[in-house]
Amino acid sequence: MKNKAKIFLDKQQLICAGEWCLAELANLEKSAVTLTWPSIGTIKIDCSNFTKLDITCSWLLFQIQKK
C-alpha cells in the first residue's frame, strides 16, 4: 500500500488522507475512536488528500461525520 490511510484533527478541521480501503478499515476505526473532538464549533472535513476511497471506508466517514 503506497499511501497509508490517515485521520486526524487539526484545530477545527478533520483531515482524511491516503488510501481509505477495506485493508485500512481497522486502523482507521482505532484512530477515529482516539480523536479528541472540540467541545464547541463546527468541524470541517477535508478529504482532498484521499488517494482511494472504497464503500466500506465511505460508510466509516459517514458515521464519523454524524458525531
N, C-alpha and C positions, 0 to 999 in steps of 0.2 A: 504494500500500500504506500503510495507516494506521499499523500497529504493526510496525515493523521487528523481525525476529527477533533475539533476543539469547541468548547463552550465556556465563556467566562464573562463576568461583569466588569465593565469599565465605567465607573460612575453610574450614570442613568442609561447605559447602553449595554444590551446583551449582545455579545459578539459570538457569532456562529461561523465556523470556518472549517475547511478541509472536506474530506470525503465522508459524508454522512450516509452510511450504508449499514446493512444488517451486521456485518462483521464488527462494526464500531458501536453498535447499539448499547451493549452492556457498559462500556466505558463512558459513553455519553450519559446514560442514566445515572451512573455513580457521580459524575461531575455535576449534573443538574441538581442532584439531591444536596450537594455541599454548597451550593450557591447561597450567599447571604444577600437577600433582597433588601433594597432600600425601604424604609418604613413609609416614606411619602413620595409622591411624584409619579410621573409616567415613565415607563421603561420603553426605549426604542429597541427593536430587534433588528440587528444588522446581519443580513445573510449575504452580503455582497462578496464574501470570500469563500462561498461554497465552491468546491470543485466537483462535487457529486452529491445528489440527494435522492434517496430512494423512498418508497412509500412507507416503510417501517419507521424511518427516521423523520419523515414528514409528520407522521402521527405523533411522535415524541415532541416535535416542535410545536404542534398544535396543543398538546397537553401543557407544555411549558408556558405558552402564551396565555393560557386560561388563568394562570396564577396571578 
